[in-house]
Every structure is written in C-alpha cells, then in structure tokens.
Amino acid sequence: MNLKTKRAAIAKAFGDVPVEPENIDFLYRGRDLAKIPAHGRQELAYFVEFDNVGQVIEEMLGRTRQRYGAVSFEKVAEPSIGRIAFDPEIGQGRWSALQSIIAGAE
C-alpha cells in the first residue's frame, strides 16, 4: 500500500490532523479501532482512557503525599508505582509525571 492511500485512510478515520511520518503505519493500523473525540480531534479510545487513568493515579498520589507527608508517601508510592505495569512511551508522558511526583516527595 502506498503512502498516499495510507494518509487518505488516516484522514478518513481521524479527520484532517497532522501526521508525523513515523506515525503513519501505527495510525493506519489503528484506523479501525475505537475512537473518541479528545483534544479537538478523534483519538484512539484506549489512549484517552489510559491518559485518564494516569491522571487519577497522579491525583491520588498527590493527595496521599499531602495527607500523610513525604516519608509515608514514599513508603506507599514506590511499591505502588512499581506495580503499575505499562510502557513509558504510552500515555503522553504520564510515566514521567508519576516519577516526578515521587521525586517531589524525597
């Protein structure tokens, strides 16, 4: 399949959004997956859902640090974060945000 055909299929599935060359194959393969409106365009539903989960975890960890202090937070957060098994490249930087919350407790 040529590049022009893939771009047309991506535009039909996601709308007229800029597509980086390195994302063409990924978006083309995901064109038939569930999508929801987010950030002013169609996004893959699982990305948005994952992002929402990351935000809830960040908020929960922030409340835990405020409520119990840095020492207790670190005892709870380190093993909890270790159990969250996901690819750090997914979720638009949520992993680094979670790591910065832990670092802020130290």
Buried (B, 14 or more C-beta within 10 A) or exposed (E): EEEEEBBEBBBEBBEEBEBEEEEBEEBBEBBEEEBEEBEEEBBBEBBBBBBEBBEEBBEEBBEBBEEEEEEEBBEBBEEBBEEEEEEEEBBBEBBEBBEEBBEEBE
